[in-house]
């Protein structure tokens, strides 16, 4: 599929797709006319990249992580290195801290809302 179709199917801009390719997160074949042609699996790959960005990972970490994942199910691969596992464990701990902070913020808001509802 061409870049426009991949963008439409994933909701990701063509500019972002070109960035993913430049960073080594996504690959495309080139037609004789120079147009990018993506395999069907690129849809899953782009969705996975978006999920990893949403989790707060930077593109450098995503480039390291993608070869260790299977796009269709997101499961692990045997390619992961001990350093990558350590880095990802640290990322997970960071996300856990963010979740805890958000829960505390929500609880504080709940207290304020409850107090404001009192007659």
C-alpha positions as CSV (number, residue, x, y, z in Angstrom):
1,X,0.0,0.0,0.0
2,X,1.1,3.6,-0.6
3,X,1.9,6.0,2.2
4,X,-1.4,7.8,1.9
5,X,-3.4,4.6,2.5
6,X,-1.2,3.6,5.5
7,X,-1.8,7.1,6.9
8,X,-5.5,6.7,6.4
9,X,-5.7,3.2,7.9
10,X,-3.6,4.1,11.0
11,X,-4.6,7.7,11.6
12,X,-0.9,8.7,11.5
13,X,0.3,11.5,9.3
14,X,2.4,10.8,6.2
15,X,5.1,13.1,7.8
16,X,5.2,10.8,10.9
17,X,5.4,7.7,8.7
18,X,8.4,9.2,6.9
19,X,9.9,10.0,10.3
20,X,9.4,6.4,11.5
21,X,11.1,5.2,8.3
22,X,14.0,7.6,8.7
23,X,14.5,6.4,12.4
24,X,14.5,2.7,11.3
25,X,11.1,1.9,12.9
26,X,9.3,1.2,9.7
27,X,10.4,0.1,6.3
28,X,9.1,0.4,2.8
29,X,10.0,-0.9,-0.6
30,X,10.3,1.6,-3.5
31,X,8.5,1.4,-6.8
32,X,10.5,2.1,-10.0
33,X,8.9,5.6,-9.8
34,X,10.3,6.1,-6.3
35,X,7.0,5.8,-4.4
36,X,6.9,4.0,-1.0
37,X,5.1,0.7,-0.9
38,X,4.3,-0.8,2.5
39,X,3.4,-4.3,3.3
40,X,0.1,-5.1,5.0
41,X,2.1,-5.8,8.3
42,X,3.0,-2.1,8.3
43,X,-0.5,-1.3,9.7
44,X,0.2,-3.4,12.8
45,X,3.8,-2.0,13.1
46,X,2.5,1.6,13.0
47,X,-0.1,0.9,15.6
48,X,2.5,-0.7,17.8
49,X,4.8,2.3,17.4
50,X,2.0,4.6,18.4
51,X,1.2,2.5,21.5
52,X,4.9,2.7,22.5
53,X,5.0,6.5,22.0
54,X,1.8,6.8,24.1
55,X,3.5,4.8,26.8
56,X,6.2,7.5,26.9
57,X,9.0,5.7,25.2
58,X,11.3,7.8,23.0
59,X,12.0,6.8,19.3
60,X,15.5,5.6,20.2
61,X,14.1,3.1,22.7
62,X,11.3,2.1,20.3
63,X,13.9,1.3,17.6
64,X,15.7,-1.0,20.0
65,X,12.4,-2.6,21.2
66,X,10.7,-3.3,17.9
67,X,12.9,-6.2,16.7
68,X,12.0,-7.9,20.0
69,X,8.3,-7.7,19.4
70,X,5.9,-9.6,17.1
71,X,3.6,-7.0,15.5
72,X,0.6,-9.1,15.2
73,X,0.3,-10.0,18.9
74,X,2.8,-7.7,20.6
75,X,4.4,-10.7,22.3
76,X,8.0,-10.9,23.1
77,X,10.7,-12.4,20.9
78,X,13.9,-14.1,21.9
79,X,15.9,-11.2,20.5
80,X,15.8,-9.0,23.6
81,X,19.1,-8.3,25.2
82,X,19.7,-8.1,29.0
83,X,20.4,-4.3,28.6
84,X,17.1,-3.8,26.7
85,X,15.2,-5.8,29.4
86,X,16.8,-3.6,32.1
87,X,15.9,-0.4,30.2
88,X,12.4,-1.6,29.6
89,X,12.0,-2.5,33.3
90,X,13.1,1.0,34.2
91,X,10.5,2.4,31.7
92,X,7.8,0.3,33.3
93,X,8.8,1.6,36.7
94,X,8.5,5.1,35.4
95,X,5.0,4.4,34.0
96,X,4.0,2.9,37.3
97,X,5.1,6.1,39.1
98,X,3.1,8.1,36.6
99,X,0.1,6.0,37.2
100,X,0.4,6.4,41.0
101,X,0.8,10.1,40.6
102,X,-2.4,10.2,38.5
103,X,-4.3,8.1,41.0
104,X,-3.3,10.5,43.8
105,X,-4.4,13.5,41.6
106,X,-7.7,11.9,40.9
107,X,-8.2,11.1,44.6
108,X,-7.5,14.7,45.5
109,X,-10.0,15.9,42.8
110,X,-12.6,13.5,44.2
111,X,-12.1,15.0,47.6
112,X,-12.6,18.5,46.3
113,X,-15.7,17.5,44.3
114,X,-17.2,15.7,47.3
115,X,-16.5,18.8,49.5
116,X,-18.1,21.1,47.0
117,X,-21.2,18.9,46.8
118,X,-21.8,19.2,50.6
119,X,-24.8,21.5,51.4
